[in-house]
């Protein structure tokens, strides 16, 4: 039996509705994955898609970004979809940058907007293992 693909879902406040729409559009495939999300993002996704199995972590500014970073460093995340709002200042910008740095260091596919999220999931849904270099 193949291991479940492990995806982290994160969205800044102004992008949460977009993340919920993204998760809803891909709910059938995401249901086959192991999902983690930061607090409010996870809550909103579960309200829209109650059939998804999703582990909610703390809110991003309260340590959720760091929790996901720890999962990445432990090899427990295969991909990250993080809808970033580049136009709103973030008080926890340092945590966001650290999370992105870990994804880069550990070679984790990282989608930072809707368009790249679609590409990442389409690639994986087609059976390609984007972060392992095997096709």
N, C-alpha and C positions, 0 to 999 in steps of 0.2 A: 504494500500500500504506500503510495507516494505521500510525502510529508505535505501538510497544508502550507500554502504560501503565506508568509507573515507580513502584513502590511500595517504601517502606522499612518493614521489619518489625523491631520492637524489643519486648523484654519484660523486665521486672524479674524477678529470680530466682524469686519466688513466683508469677509469672504465666507462666513459660516453658512448662509443661505445657499451659496453656490456649491459648497461642499455637500450639503444635504441633497441638493438636486443631483450632483455627481454620484453620490452613493445610491440614491434612489434609481438612477438610470442604470447602474451596474449591480443592482442588488442581487440578482440571480448568481452572477459570478462571484461577487464578494461573499456570498453565503458559503462558498467552498473554501474560503480563506480564514486564517486566524487574524483577527483584527484587534488593534489597540488604538485608542484615540485619547487626546487630551480631554479634560473634564467636560466643558460645555459643548464642544464639538461632538463628543461621543454621546452626550445626552440628546442633542438635537437629531443626530443620525438615528439613534434608537427609537425616538418618538416617531420618526418618519418611516423607519424600516425595522419594526420590532422583531422580525424574523432573523435578523443578523445577530450573530454571536460576536460581541464586541466587549473588550475589557476597557473600562474607563479608568484613566489615570487622573492625576491632579490637573487642575487648570494650568495652562502653559506658564503664566507668570508666577504661579505658586509651586513650581517644581515639575510640572508635567513634561516640559521640554527636556529637562534634565533626566527624567525617568526614561523617556524614549531614547535619549542619548546613551544611557546606561544599557538599555536593551540592545542597541546597535553594537556597542562595544563588547557585549557578551555573545554576539552572533545570533541574536534572537529576533532580528528584523531583516526581512529580505528586500523591502522597498518602502519608500516613504512618499506619501502624497501630502504636500504641505502648501495649501493655498495661502500665499503671502500677500499682504496688502502693502505695497511699496510706498503708498502715499500718506499713510498714517504713522506718526512717530510711535514707537513701541518702548515703554519703560523697561522692558526686559529684553531689549535688542541684543545684549551680550549673550543671553541664553540662546536666542534664536541663531545667532552666528555660530555659537559653539555646537549646536545641534547640526547645522549644515556642515560644519567642519568635520564632525564625526562621520557623517554620511559620506563625505568625500574621502576621508582617510580609510574607511572600511569598504569603499567601493560599492556603496548601496545606491541603487537607482533612486533618484530623487526628482519628483515632479513638483514644480513650484507654482504652476498655474493650471487652469482647466485644460488647455491645449496639450501640455506635456503629460498631464494625468491621463488623458485619453490615449495618447501614444503608448505610455507605459502599460496601461491595462490591456490595450489591443495587442501589444506585443506578447504579453504574458498569456492572455486568453488564447492566442494562436499557438501556445505551447512552447514558446521560446523562454529560456531561462536567462533573462537579460543581465543578471548580476553574476553569472557564473562562467560566462564566455563560451557556453555550449549551445549549439543550435540544432 
